Amino acid sequence: MQTPAIDTMPSFQRVLVATDFSAASQAAYRTALETCVSLGASLLVLHVFEYGEMAAPESGGLLLEMQGLRESCRQGLEQLCSESGRAGVKCETVMEDGNASDCILKAIEEKEIDLAVLGTNALHGFERLIFGSTAETVLRKAPCPVLTVGPRVANCSKDGQADAPVIFATDFDFTTMHAIRYAAYLSNLTAAPLHCVHVLPRTLEAGSQCQIVPGIMSEALHQLANESGVVIETPTCATIFGSEISYAVVDYARQQKAKLIVLGVRQASLLASHVPEHITYRIITEANCPVLTMAFASHTRTEHAAAQRGAKQVNHKHLAV
């Protein structure tokens, strides 16, 4: 199993955070600011004013109301810029008119952003609709990693974070060959332990293979980590059992008091490798820590045949993140 060559190592010198001044985006801003402080990165705070074309000149009072709202947003951006400066972070603010996802993706490209940070609210009912087209589109199309701050992050205690690990969840799909590089890089950068995690069906936990399968998977996880292209300390490779993948990953991250979960996703649709979309959504919204996703094009490569063969041996490749 060989990790595909990547021209440059991960870099996080320019961070973008999109804000609509909601509680969710405020939590995202705090995370983005802390990230910039720890990595020595600069920050771009972007607000997309989506009401710019709603009020025609002849609309009178509505136009004045929109102008007042726009001024309030400008003041909000100035306050965030000042707060960033007090924290020692170089900050730029931008307000754009238009569609939120289009403006965010445009800013990422034009400003050569290395990391985008988004905030989300809890999901209820029809998750895809509640999650919103903006977050979905950015996660799926952004050329850089996206750090999503779910609703539970702000309420999570940060006690004992010094040794908190970075969790890399994988199903050995080709996309994860790329994603582990970011997990390993951030593990090194923050001096955090790296945990590589794979989820197996709970039906295997009580069977005769319960002792054999974790060993096979752990060996594959170690190989994946060794092929990441980043020098790291020996990672902790954990094979866990669960009837629902997202909850298994989240529960493991909570038990370990993780500082970050890393996932690889497909560009074609918001999939964490081969798993249904709702698994990615649930991990993001249920986790007590931010979730870093990287979207990659789907390719069929012979280089990862060994990992796929290992997965097929236990007939579970559709049951892991």
FENNORZI-V276274 format. One record per residue. N is the residue number from 1. PSI is psi in whole degrees, -180 to 180 (* if undefined). D_LAST is the distance of its C-alpha to the last C-alpha in whole Angstrom. Layout:
# FENNORZI-V276274
[[N PSI D_LAST] [N PSI D_LAST]]
This chain:
# FENNORZI-V276274
[[1 121 19] [2 134 20] [3 131 18] [4 144 20] [5 138 23] [6 132 22] [7 -42 26] [8 156 26] [9 157 24] [10 145 22] [11 140 24] [12 66 25] [13 -25 28] [14 118 28] [15 136 26] [16 136 26] [17 128 26] [18 134 27] [19 142 29] [20 14 30] [21 15 32] [22 172 30] [23 -38 29] [24 -43 25] [25 -25 26] [26 -40 28] [27 -37 25] [28 -40 24] [29 -44 27] [30 -43 27] [31 -42 24] [32 -42 25] [33 -45 28] [34 -38 27] [35 -44 25] [36 -40 28] [37 -46 30] [38 -29 28] [39 -6 28] [40 33 31] [41 162 30] [42 161 32] [43 135 30] [44 120 31] [45 119 31] [46 130 31] [47 130 32] [48 116 32] [49 101 35] [50 3 34] [51 8 38] [52 -33 40] [53 10 41] [54 -34 41] [55 112 45] [56 158 48] [57 -32 51] [58 4 53] [59 -4 51] [60 -112 53] [61 -35 51] [62 -38 48] [63 -42 48] [64 -37 49] [65 -40 46] [66 -37 44] [67 -40 46] [68 -40 45] [69 -40 42] [70 -41 41] [71 -39 43] [72 -39 41] [73 -39 38] [74 -43 40] [75 -38 41] [76 -41 38] [77 -41 37] [78 -39 40] [79 -42 39] [80 -36 35] [81 -42 37] [82 -41 39] [83 -40 37] [84 -43 35] [85 -39 38] [86 -26 39] [87 0 36] [88 18 37] [89 128 35] [90 125 36] [91 141 35] [92 141 36] [93 146 35] [94 137 35] [95 126 36] [96 152 35] [97 139 36] [98 -162 34] [99 133 31] [100 -52 28] [101 -39 25] [102 -44 28] [103 -39 30] [104 -47 27] [105 -37 25] [106 -43 29] [107 -39 30] [108 -43 26] [109 -49 28] [110 -35 32] [111 2 31] [112 54 29] [113 139 26] [114 -25 24] [115 129 22] [116 140 22] [117 129 21] [118 153 21] [119 148 21] [120 157 20] [121 173 22] [122 150 20] [123 141 19] [124 146 21] [125 -128 22] [126 96 21] [127 -41 18] [128 -41 18] [129 -43 22] [130 -37 22] [131 -37 19] [132 142 22] [133 -28 22] [134 -55 23] [135 -42 19] [136 -46 17] [137 -43 20] [138 -44 20] [139 -39 16] [140 -33 16] [141 -13 19] [142 135 20] [143 -6 21] [144 165 20] [145 150 17] [146 124 17] [147 113 17] [148 128 17] [149 108 19] [150 173 18] [151 -22 21] [152 -12 20] [153 -44 21] [154 -31 24] [155 1 25] [156 132 23] [157 141 26] [158 15 26] [159 140 28] [160 23 27] [161 -9 24] [162 -43 26] [163 19 24] [164 134 21] [165 164 18] [166 126 15] [167 122 12] [168 113 9] [169 132 6] [170 152 5] [171 14 5] [172 16 9] [173 160 9] [174 -36 12] [175 -34 11] [176 -18 9] [177 -35 13] [178 -46 14] [179 -33 12] [180 -25 13] [181 -41 16] [182 -40 16] [183 -46 15] [184 -40 17] [185 -46 20] [186 -32 19] [187 -46 19] [188 -45 23] [189 -35 24] [190 7 24] [191 40 25] [192 144 21] [193 149 20] [194 124 16] [195 121 14] [196 125 11] [197 137 9] [198 138 7] [199 132 7] [200 155 10] [201 143 12] [202 -22 15] [203 -23 17] [204 -14 17] [205 -35 18] [206 -3 22] [207 179 22] [208 -20 24] [209 1 21] [210 -25 20] [211 -29 21] [212 -47 21] [213 -49 17] [214 -36 16] [215 -42 18] [216 -46 17] [217 -39 14] [218 -39 15] [219 -42 17] [220 -38 15] [221 -43 13] [222 -41 17] [223 -42 17] [224 -43 15] [225 -41 16] [226 -29 19] [227 7 19] [228 -19 18] [229 2 21] [230 131 22] [231 121 24] [232 160 22] [233 161 23] [234 119 22] [235 157 18] [236 120 17] [237 114 14] [238 129 13] [239 119 12] [240 158 12] [241 141 12] [242 147 12] [243 -20 13] [244 118 10] [245 -47 7] [246 -43 8] [247 -34 11] [248 -43 10] [249 -46 8] [250 -43 11] [251 -41 14] [252 -44 13] [253 -38 13] [254 -43 17] [255 -37 18] [256 -4 18] [257 49 19] [258 149 17] [259 -17 18] [260 142 15] [261 135 11] [262 130 10] [263 148 7] [264 137 8] [265 159 9] [266 147 12] [267 -37 15] [268 -40 17] [269 158 15] [270 83 12] [271 136 9] [272 95 6] [273 -119 7] [274 0 8] [275 159 6] [276 156 9] [277 -38 11] [278 -21 11] [279 -44 8] [280 -45 8] [281 -45 12] [282 -39 12] [283 -45 10] [284 -45 12] [285 -19 15] [286 -20 15] [287 146 14] [288 3 18] [289 162 17] [290 158 16] [291 123 13] [292 124 13] [293 144 12] [294 128 13] [295 130 14] [296 153 15] [297 148 17] [298 129 15] [299 149 17] [300 113 18] [301 144 19] [302 -16 21] [303 -28 20] [304 22 16] [305 -37 18] [306 -44 18] [307 -41 14] [308 -37 14] [309 -40 17] [310 -38 15] [311 -40 12] [312 -27 15] [313 -29 17] [314 8 15] [315 53 15] [316 14 11] [317 -17 9] [318 8 8] [319 37 7] [320 158 4] [321 * 0]]
